Amino acid sequence: MSTFRLSLLLATSLLILPNCSMAQDSSKPDSSALEQQKAFDQQTPEDTYRQLALFGEAFERVREKYVEPITDEKLIEYAIKGMLVNLDPHSDYLTVKDFDDMKVQTKGEFGGLGIEVTMEEGLVKVISPIDDTPAFNAGIKAGDYITHLDKKPIIGMTLAEAVEQMRGKVGTAIELTVRREGVSEPLFISITRDVIKIQPVKFRVEDESIGYIRINQFNRNTYDGLKNAIDKVNGETKDKLIGYVLDLRNNPGGLLDQAIAVSDAFLEQGEIVSTRGRTETDIKRDNALPGDLTNGLPIVVLINGGSASASEIVAGALQDHRRAVLMGTRSFGKGSVQTVIPVSGDGALRLTTARYFTPSGRSIQGKGIDPDIVVDQAKIEKLEEMGIHEEDLKGALSNPTLKAILAPDSDKGENGKKEEEKASDKDYQLARALDLLHGLSLMRENAK
């Protein structure tokens, strides 16, 4: 799978900016890695000079004989990019514009459609739409394959070229042709480009006693947003609070330091993540500091196939420490971290430099994190209950403790007014998470 995750502007996989720290996959090297190491150890300076001479010769031939004139600057840019993108799906060369775009994005505001994408089998695959963006509002879903842009096929394009076409002037529209699992015919979805402002954390109170916190991206504002959400939930619920739902579904990742800070917010002690580079000595461990912002209340973490990278660090740390129950479906499975290395000319290398491991030593590269409780997303439908009850029998005694007669409408409460539909009425996974927290609260009360 050729992957280069872009959020319709730039990549937001697990990322380490200059002067930050970082990480990547699998505890034991496979046979191909061992063979590469052996070949590396056996090469000589003469081999290196011979290969560089070959590169110089190819450069001169292209420069002189290519059908159209092309600048040396472009040829070198293409050569560097080709070298990096063939290393792994996440390494790349960032031009000056790409580098500037990335720095803007990690601050939480950028232009585009609002989707995280990768390249798979020649098509653009959606990792996840970003909440409240044009793509999200148009109905783009995680797992969708984009086959055409304004009727032009994507086959033959690089991911960067496809993304560049999806960018454009704010207010202009583009039509995406989408193939979706379970849908036989292609979908034609028109989306109007807009400035994407990422609010990384959203929250609300569910059932008057549960804090629902959704993190949709790990940018520079995520931990501050989480802390603010917890404070606000505490203020709204007062003594009624029984637990939290932390929603990481369709969160494609972001900055490593923010993933560590978010994990630390729920842990009193212990390792959060270890990052292991090329050599045995190149190991870094990040540990939690004392202080749990939620005071030990139960947590249910929701994950799915769109939960990647930094999201998987948080989910893995909380799962390994048994601090939270993971619910949903298997996560994406990206266990690498990239370092952004500025180079001459104001561009940068986005280079995979290490693997990350959860506290128990797990690598989730290519495997993902399995939830403790598997809950597939499903449509919630209320079915008419069959059969009769005591109250339906002729001559049944009345209930003296019944304070009010319910209106016949099933969607009206005791006061006869139409009840407001809750988010959990449409979200099956969230509804199950709320049920679990209510059950845990009941158990705790009975244990007192």
C-alpha positions as CSV (number, residue, x, y, z in Angstrom):
1,M,0.0,0.0,0.0
2,S,1.5,3.3,-1.0
3,T,0.5,5.8,1.7
4,F,1.3,9.4,2.1
5,R,-1.2,10.9,4.5
6,L,-2.4,14.3,3.6
7,S,-5.2,16.3,5.1
8,L,-5.9,18.0,1.7
9,L,-3.0,20.2,2.4
10,L,-0.4,18.2,4.2
11,A,0.3,15.1,6.3
12,T,-0.7,14.9,9.9
13,S,0.6,11.5,10.8
14,L,2.6,11.1,14.0
15,L,4.9,14.0,13.6
16,I,7.9,15.5,15.2
17,L,8.7,19.1,14.2
18,P,12.2,20.5,14.4
19,N,13.4,20.5,18.0
20,C,10.7,18.0,19.0
21,S,11.1,14.3,19.9
22,M,9.7,11.2,18.0
23,A,9.1,7.3,16.8
24,Q,8.0,3.8,14.3
25,D,7.1,-0.2,14.2
26,S,7.8,-3.9,15.1
27,S,10.0,-5.2,17.8
28,K,12.0,-7.8,15.9
29,P,13.5,-7.1,12.5
30,D,12.2,-9.3,9.7
31,S,14.3,-11.2,7.2
32,S,14.2,-8.4,4.6
33,A,15.5,-5.9,7.2
34,L,18.3,-8.2,8.1
35,E,19.3,-8.6,4.5
36,Q,19.3,-4.8,4.1
37,Q,21.5,-4.4,7.1
38,K,23.9,-7.0,5.8
39,A,24.1,-5.3,2.4
40,F,24.6,-2.0,4.1
41,D,27.5,-3.4,6.2
42,Q,29.2,-4.9,3.2
43,Q,29.1,-1.8,0.9
44,T,32.4,0.1,0.4
45,P,33.1,3.8,-0.3
46,E,33.9,2.7,-3.9
47,D,30.4,1.3,-4.2
48,T,29.0,4.6,-3.0
49,Y,31.1,6.6,-5.5
50,R,30.1,4.3,-8.3
51,Q,26.4,4.7,-7.5
52,L,26.8,8.5,-7.3
53,A,28.5,8.5,-10.7
54,L,25.5,6.5,-12.1
55,F,23.2,9.2,-10.6
56,G,25.2,12.0,-12.2
57,E,25.2,10.2,-15.6
58,A,21.4,9.8,-15.4
59,F,21.0,13.4,-14.4
60,E,23.0,14.6,-17.4
61,R,21.2,12.4,-19.9
62,V,17.8,13.6,-18.7
63,R,19.0,17.2,-18.6
64,E,20.3,17.0,-22.2
65,K,17.9,14.7,-24.0
66,Y,14.4,14.9,-22.3
67,V,11.8,16.0,-24.8
68,E,11.2,19.3,-23.0
69,P,13.6,21.5,-21.2
70,I,13.5,21.2,-17.4
71,T,15.5,23.1,-14.8
72,D,18.2,21.6,-12.7
73,E,16.3,22.6,-9.6
74,K,13.2,20.6,-10.6
75,L,15.3,17.6,-11.5
76,I,17.0,17.6,-8.1
77,E,13.6,18.0,-6.4
78,Y,12.2,15.1,-8.3
79,A,15.2,13.0,-7.5
80,I,15.1,13.7,-3.8
81,K,11.3,13.1,-3.7
82,G,11.7,9.8,-5.6
83,M,14.4,8.6,-3.1
84,L,12.2,9.4,-0.1
85,V,8.8,8.2,-1.2
86,N,10.3,4.8,-2.1
87,L,11.6,4.3,1.5
88,D,8.2,3.9,3.1
89,P,4.7,5.4,2.7
90,H,5.3,8.3,5.1
91,S,8.7,9.7,4.1
92,D,8.7,12.6,1.6
93,Y,10.5,15.7,0.5
94,L,8.7,18.9,1.4
95,T,9.2,21.9,-0.9
96,V,9.2,25.4,0.5
97,K,5.4,25.6,-0.1
98,D,4.7,22.2,1.4
99,F,6.8,23.0,4.5
100,D,5.0,26.3,5.0
101,D,1.7,24.6,4.6
102,M,2.6,21.9,7.2
103,K,3.6,24.5,9.7
104,V,0.2,26.3,9.2
105,Q,-1.7,23.1,9.5
106,T,-0.2,22.0,12.8
107,K,-1.4,25.4,14.2
108,G,-4.9,24.3,13.4
109,E,-6.0,26.2,10.3
110,F,-5.6,25.6,6.6
111,G,-7.3,25.5,3.3
112,G,-8.9,22.6,1.4
113,L,-11.7,20.0,1.6
114,G,-10.9,18.6,5.0
115,I,-10.0,15.0,4.5
116,E,-7.1,12.8,5.5
117,V,-6.1,10.6,2.5
118,T,-3.6,8.0,1.4
119,M,-2.8,6.3,-1.9
120,E,-3.8,2.6,-2.3
121,E,-3.6,0.6,-5.5
122,G,-3.5,3.8,-7.6
123,L,-6.5,5.4,-6.0
124,V,-6.9,8.0,-3.3
125,K,-8.3,6.3,-0.1
126,V,-9.9,8.4,2.6
127,I,-8.4,7.8,6.0
128,S,-11.0,10.0,7.6
129,P,-13.0,13.2,7.0
130,I,-12.2,16.0,9.5
131,D,-15.2,17.0,11.6
132,D,-17.3,20.0,10.4
133,T,-15.4,20.5,7.2
134,P,-16.8,20.6,3.6
135,A,-15.8,16.9,3.0
136,F,-17.4,15.8,6.3
137,N,-20.6,17.8,5.6
138,A,-20.8,16.4,2.1
139,G,-20.9,12.8,3.4
140,I,-17.4,11.6,2.6
141,K,-16.6,8.6,4.8
142,A,-13.5,6.8,6.1
143,G,-12.7,4.0,3.6
144,D,-14.0,5.7,0.6
145,Y,-12.0,5.5,-2.6
146,I,-11.7,8.6,-4.8
147,T,-11.4,7.5,-8.4
148,H,-12.0,10.7,-10.4
149,L,-11.6,14.5,-9.8
150,D,-14.0,16.5,-12.0
151,K,-14.4,13.4,-14.2
152,K,-10.6,13.0,-14.7
153,P,-9.3,9.6,-13.5
154,I,-6.8,9.5,-10.6
155,I,-5.0,6.5,-12.0
156,G,-1.5,7.6,-13.1
157,M,-1.3,10.5,-10.7
158,T,0.9,10.6,-7.6
159,L,-0.9,11.4,-4.3
160,A,0.7,14.8,-4.2
161,E,-0.6,15.6,-7.7
162,A,-4.1,14.4,-6.7
163,V,-4.0,16.5,-3.6
164,E,-2.8,19.5,-5.5
165,Q,-5.9,19.2,-7.8
166,M,-8.2,19.0,-4.8
167,R,-6.8,22.2,-3.5
168,G,-8.0,25.4,-5.0
169,K,-9.5,28.8,-4.4
170,V,-11.9,29.0,-1.4
171,G,-15.5,29.0,-2.6
172,T,-14.8,26.9,-5.8
173,A,-16.3,23.5,-6.2
174,I,-14.9,20.1,-7.2
175,E,-16.7,16.9,-8.0
176,L,-15.3,13.7,-6.5
177,T,-16.2,10.3,-7.9
178,V,-16.3,7.9,-5.0
179,R,-16.4,4.2,-4.7
180,R,-17.8,3.0,-1.3
181,E,-17.9,-0.5,0.1
182,G,-21.4,-1.9,-0.1
183,V,-22.6,0.5,-2.8
184,S,-22.6,-0.9,-6.3
185,E,-22.7,2.4,-8.2
186,P,-20.1,5.2,-8.0
187,L,-21.1,8.3,-6.0
188,F,-20.7,11.7,-7.4
189,I,-20.1,14.2,-4.6
190,S,-19.6,17.9,-5.2
191,I,-17.7,19.7,-2.5
192,T,-17.0,23.5,-2.2
193,R,-13.5,24.3,-1.0
194,D,-13.2,26.3,2.2
195,V,-10.7,27.4,4.9
196,I,-10.4,24.5,7.3
197,K,-10.3,25.6,10.9
198,I,-9.6,22.7,13.2
199,Q,-11.1,22.8,16.6
200,P,-9.3,19.8,17.9
201,V,-11.5,19.1,21.0
202,K,-15.2,19.2,21.3
203,F,-17.3,18.2,24.3
204,R,-20.8,18.0,25.8
205,V,-22.6,16.3,28.7
206,E,-24.5,13.1,27.9
207,D,-27.3,11.9,30.1
208,E,-26.6,14.7,32.6
209,S,-23.8,12.6,34.1
210,I,-21.2,11.6,31.5
211,G,-18.6,13.8,29.9
212,Y,-18.3,13.2,26.1
213,I,-15.0,14.5,24.7
214,R,-14.1,14.2,21.1
215,I,-10.6,14.7,19.9
216,N,-10.5,14.9,16.1
217,Q,-6.8,15.8,15.6
218,F,-3.6,16.2,17.6
219,N,-2.4,19.7,16.8
220,R,-0.7,22.3,19.0
221,N,-4.0,23.2,20.8
222,T,-5.2,19.6,21.7
223,Y,-4.0,19.3,25.3
224,D,-5.3,22.7,26.2
225,G,-8.6,22.0,24.6
226,L,-8.8,18.7,26.5
227,K,-8.1,20.4,29.8
228,N,-10.7,23.0,29.1
229,A,-13.3,20.4,28.2
230,I,-12.7,18.4,31.4
231,D,-13.0,21.6,33.5
232,K,-16.2,22.6,31.7
233,V,-17.8,19.1,32.1
234,N,-17.0,19.2,35.8
235,G,-18.6,22.6,36.1
236,E,-21.8,21.5,34.3
237,T,-22.2,18.1,36.0
238,K,-21.0,19.0,39.5
239,D,-21.5,15.9,41.7
240,K,-23.4,13.9,39.1
241,L,-20.4,13.0,36.9
242,I,-19.9,9.2,36.7
243,G,-17.3,8.9,33.8
244,Y,-16.1,10.0,30.4
245,V,-16.3,8.9,26.8
246,L,-13.1,9.8,24.9
247,D,-14.0,9.6,21.2
248,L,-10.9,9.1,19.0
249,R,-12.8,7.7,16.0
250,N,-11.6,8.9,12.6
251,N,-8.8,10.8,14.3
252,P,-5.8,10.5,11.9
253,G,-3.1,11.6,14.4
254,G,-0.8,14.6,14.6
255,L,1.9,15.7,17.0
256,L,3.6,13.2,19.2
257,D,4.1,15.5,22.1
258,Q,0.3,16.2,22.2
259,A,-0.5,12.4,22.2
260,I,1.8,12.1,25.2
261,A,0.3,15.0,27.0
262,V,-3.3,13.7,26.4
263,S,-2.3,10.2,27.7
264,D,-0.7,11.8,30.7
265,A,-3.9,13.7,31.5
266,F,-5.5,10.3,32.4
267,L,-2.6,8.5,34.0
268,E,-0.9,8.9,37.4
269,Q,2.3,7.1,36.5
270,G,4.0,4.6,34.2
271,E,5.3,4.6,30.7
272,I,3.2,6.2,27.9
273,V,5.2,5.3,24.9
274,S,8.7,4.3,23.9
275,T,10.3,5.3,20.6
276,R,13.0,3.2,19.2
277,G,15.3,4.3,16.3
278,R,17.8,2.6,14.2
279,T,20.3,1.5,16.9
280,E,19.7,-0.2,20.2
281,T,20.9,2.9,22.0
282,D,18.4,5.1,20.2
283,I,15.5,4.5,22.6
284,K,13.4,7.2,24.3
285,R,10.7,6.5,26.9
286,D,8.0,9.0,27.9
287,N,6.4,8.5,31.3
288,A,3.3,10.0,33.0
289,L,3.6,12.6,35.7
290,P,1.4,12.4,38.8
291,G,-2.0,13.8,38.4
292,D,-5.2,12.5,36.7
293,L,-7.4,15.3,35.5
294,T,-10.5,13.0,35.7
295,N,-9.8,11.9,39.3
296,G,-9.9,8.2,38.4
297,L,-13.4,8.2,37.0
298,P,-14.1,5.4,34.4
299,I,-13.3,6.1,30.8
300,V,-14.5,4.5,27.6
301,V,-12.4,5.2,24.5
302,L,-14.1,4.9,21.1
303,I,-11.8,3.8,18.2
304,N,-12.3,2.7,14.6
305,G,-10.4,2.1,11.4
306,G,-9.9,5.9,11.0
307,S,-8.1,6.1,14.4
308,A,-4.4,6.3,13.5
309,S,-0.9,7.2,14.7
310,A,-1.2,9.6,17.7
311,S,-4.7,8.3,18.4
312,E,-3.3,4.8,18.7
313,I,-0.6,5.9,21.1
314,V,-3.3,7.3,23.5
315,A,-5.6,4.3,23.1
316,G,-2.7,1.8,23.5
317,A,-1.4,3.6,26.7
318,L,-4.8,3.7,28.3
319,Q,-5.5,0.1,27.4
320,D,-2.1,-1.3,28.6
321,H,-2.5,0.5,31.9
322,R,-6.1,-0.7,32.2
323,R,-7.1,2.9,32.7
324,A,-9.9,2.8,30.1
325,V,-12.1,0.3,28.2
326,L,-11.6,0.5,24.5
327,M,-14.7,0.0,22.4
328,G,-15.4,0.0,18.7
329,T,-13.4,-1.6,15.9
330,R,-9.7,-2.2,15.1
331,S,-7.6,1.0,14.6
332,F,-5.7,1.9,11.5
333,G,-2.3,0.5,12.4
334,K,0.4,3.1,11.9
335,G,3.3,2.6,14.3
336,S,5.8,5.0,12.9
337,V,6.8,8.6,13.6
338,Q,8.3,11.1,11.2
339,T,10.9,13.8,11.9
340,V,10.8,17.0,9.9
341,I,14.4,17.9,9.1
342,P,14.9,21.4,7.5
343,V,17.4,21.4,4.6
344,S,19.1,24.0,2.5
345,G,16.8,25.9,0.2
346,D,14.1,26.3,3.0
347,G,12.5,22.9,2.2
348,A,12.5,19.9,4.5
349,L,12.8,16.1,4.7
350,R,9.9,14.3,6.3
351,L,11.7,11.2,7.3
352,T,10.6,8.1,9.2
353,T,13.3,7.8,11.9
354,A,11.9,5.5,14.6
355,R,9.2,3.1,15.6
356,Y,6.9,3.5,18.6
357,F,5.7,0.9,21.1
358,T,2.9,0.9,23.7
359,P,3.8,0.5,27.4
360,S,3.6,-3.3,27.2
361,G,6.0,-3.4,24.3
362,R,3.5,-3.8,21.5
363,S,4.0,-2.5,18.1
364,I,0.8,-1.8,16.3
365,Q,2.4,-1.3,12.9
366,G,0.1,-2.8,10.3
367,K,-1.9,-4.6,13.0
368,G,-3.7,-1.8,14.7
369,I,-5.2,-1.9,18.2
370,D,-8.0,-4.3,18.9
371,P,-10.7,-2.8,21.2
372,D,-11.6,-4.6,24.5
373,I,-15.2,-4.7,23.3
374,V,-15.9,-4.9,19.6
375,V,-18.9,-2.8,18.6
376,D,-19.5,-2.3,14.9
377,Q,-21.3,0.9,14.0
378,A,-24.9,0.2,13.2
379,K,-28.1,2.1,12.6
380,I,-30.4,2.4,15.6
381,E,-34.0,1.6,15.0
382,K,-36.8,1.6,17.5
383,L,-39.0,-1.5,17.0
384,E,-42.6,-1.7,18.1
385,E,-42.8,-4.0,21.1
386,M,-44.9,-7.0,20.5
387,G,-47.2,-8.5,23.2
388,I,-49.2,-7.1,26.1
389,H,-48.6,-6.0,29.6
390,E,-50.7,-6.1,32.8
391,E,-51.9,-2.6,32.2
392,D,-53.5,-3.8,28.9
393,L,-55.7,-6.4,30.6
394,K,-59.4,-5.5,31.1
395,G,-60.1,-4.4,34.6
396,A,-56.4,-4.1,35.6
397,L,-55.9,-2.2,38.8
398,S,-54.4,1.2,38.6
399,N,-51.0,2.1,39.9
400,P,-51.4,4.5,42.9
401,T,-47.8,5.7,42.6
402,L,-48.0,6.8,39.0
403,K,-47.7,10.6,39.1
404,A,-48.7,11.4,35.6
405,I,-50.4,9.7,32.6
406,L,-48.0,9.5,29.7
407,A,-49.2,10.9,26.4
408,P,-49.7,8.2,23.8
409,D,-46.9,9.5,21.6
410,S,-43.8,7.4,22.2
411,D,-41.5,10.4,21.7
412,K,-43.1,12.5,24.5
413,G,-42.0,12.6,28.1
414,E,-44.1,12.9,31.2
415,N,-44.7,16.6,30.6
416,G,-46.3,15.9,27.2
417,K,-43.6,17.7,25.3
418,K,-41.6,16.2,22.5
419,E,-38.2,15.0,23.8
420,E,-35.1,16.2,22.0
421,E,-33.2,13.6,20.1
422,K,-29.8,12.9,21.5
423,A,-26.6,12.2,19.6
424,S,-26.5,8.7,21.1
425,D,-29.9,8.0,19.5
426,K,-28.1,7.9,16.1
427,D,-24.7,6.7,17.2
428,Y,-24.8,3.0,18.2
429,Q,-21.2,2.9,19.4
430,L,-21.7,5.9,21.6
431,A,-24.9,4.5,22.9
432,R,-23.1,1.3,24.0
433,A,-20.3,3.4,25.6
434,L,-22.9,5.3,27.7
435,D,-24.6,2.0,28.7
436,L,-21.2,0.6,29.9
437,L,-20.5,3.7,32.0
438,H,-23.9,3.6,33.6
439,G,-23.4,-0.1,34.4
440,L,-20.0,0.6,35.9
441,S,-21.4,3.4,38.0
442,L,-24.2,1.1,39.2
443,M,-21.6,-1.5,40.2
444,R,-19.6,1.0,42.1
445,E,-22.7,2.2,44.0
446,N,-23.7,-1.3,44.9
447,A,-20.2,-2.0,46.2
448,K,-20.3,0.8,48.7
